[in-house]
Amino acid sequence: MLPHRLIFDPADDTAFFAEVPATPAVFLLRGETGEPYVSKSSNLRRRVQRLLAPTEGISKRLNLRERARVLEYALTGSDFESGLLLYKILRQEFPKTYSDRLRLRMAPLLRFHLENRYPRVSVTTKLGSAKSGSTYYGPFQSRVAAEKFANDALDFFKMRRCVEELNPDPKFPGCVYSEMKMCLAPCFQGCTDEDYALEVNRVREFFDTGGQSLLREITAERDKASDEMHFETAALLHSKLEKLRPVVAQLPEIVRRIDRLSALMIQPAAESESVTLFRIEGGRFSLPVPLPLNVVQEAGGKPLSMEARIQETLAALEVSQTSAQETMEQLAILKRWYFRTSKTGELFLADDRGELPWRRIVRGVTRVFKGEKEAPDLSESAKDYWLFRAKVRD
């Protein structure tokens, strides 16, 4: 992970400092004994000089001149790449304390407890194994945002919100949700198991499609009532639709079913005339790979388009399977970057079929390389709006 290595000799520190590049990097200083010092810097030479240069007088500044003997480092092109690499190095060197060192805050997720006889939804920051039977949706910016979306969304369904393990009993008095007809009340056998399973499937489809399934369902019912001249029913359904749209709108684009979270991230590269690509599958990152932009085509060879070159590069990338804990940690890193007010790089999410927006990606590569920000395209926005309207009506 750290391909470059230099031996530090205090007696010849001038030559050593001259060999250290003055560029962003993640580095490790290792001595003959004791723990290594691991960190990142926007200017590696300046940082190493502060740590290894001789001190003058009494100073409280950390100095490792008498302890460090080896410098290992990797050049990085962005703060995100530095953070991800730093995480992997700390995880390797300090398996028990790396999380505290990084101050990782796990991403809030919605957990759909499908393994339960009467499934329900809860907010969690822990990802269970695939054998648990639960599905997870996220990452959300905060627990408050996750809870608000879950509560607002479940207002349109009649699935239970209680957390107890249910043992249906007709003598059970129920709760306020059952009294308000907002729950099918399986707790006192207010419905059959089949009816509850159908409602669970509707909720699950709602989360899987980011709310689009219910928008389509209500729109179809409204249009049908209107065609049959049941105008009061159509008006009620239209009012329900107007209440649903703000709920769906509060869902960030990145929030997906975690096992289907597929994306491509583009970041500046340490290499000149290049950008760095990260493939994301199930919330896990591949190793970074540079994409050179100034490729010279061999004589007689068929030139490849930028889209084809990106696809060819991604095909060689593998996202290794990780533990649930490591997946949550990488989701935390992704969430930290995504919800920043100002960030470098761009993220392109795959659609429901797993297809990436290749044309947008090609334009994104140019923007990231030039250091430009994505500008809103009003024509594209209008086109997306009318396509969405057409899908809803279908």
Salt bridges, closest charged atoms under 4 A:
ASP13 OD2 - ARG65 NH1 3.02
GLU35 OE1 - ARG101 NH2 3.57
GLU72 OE2 - ARG30 NE 3.65
ASP79 OD1 - LYS40 NZ 3.14
ASP79 OD2 - ARG340 NH1 3.29
GLU93 OE2 - ARG30 NH2 3.27
GLU115 OE2 - ARG111 NH2 3.16
GLU115 OE2 - HIS113 ND1 3.57
GLU147 OE2 - ARG143 NH1 3.98
ASP152 OD2 - LYS148 NZ 2.74
ASP155 OD1 - ARG161 NH2 2.56
ASP193 OD2 - ARG117 NH2 3.39
GLU199 OE1 - ARG202 NH1 3.06
ASP208 OD2 - ARG257 NH1 3.58
ASP208 OD2 - ARG260 NH1 3.99
GLU217 OE2 - ARG202 NH2 2.86
ASP223 OD1 - ARG222 NE 3.36
ASP223 OD2 - ARG393 NH1 3.40
GLU228 OE1 - HIS230 ND1 3.64
GLU242 OE2 - HIS238 NE2 3.75
GLU242 OE2 - ARG245 NH1 2.53
ASP259 OD1 - ARG257 NE 2.90
GLU281 OE2 - ARG279 NE 3.44
GLU326 OE1 - ARG91 NH1 3.60
GLU329 OE1 - ARG91 NE 3.12
GLU346 OE1 - ARG367 NH2 2.78
ASP351 OD2 - ARG353 NH2 3.43
GLU374 OE2 - ARG367 NH2 3.86
GLU380 OE2 - LYS383 NZ 3.61
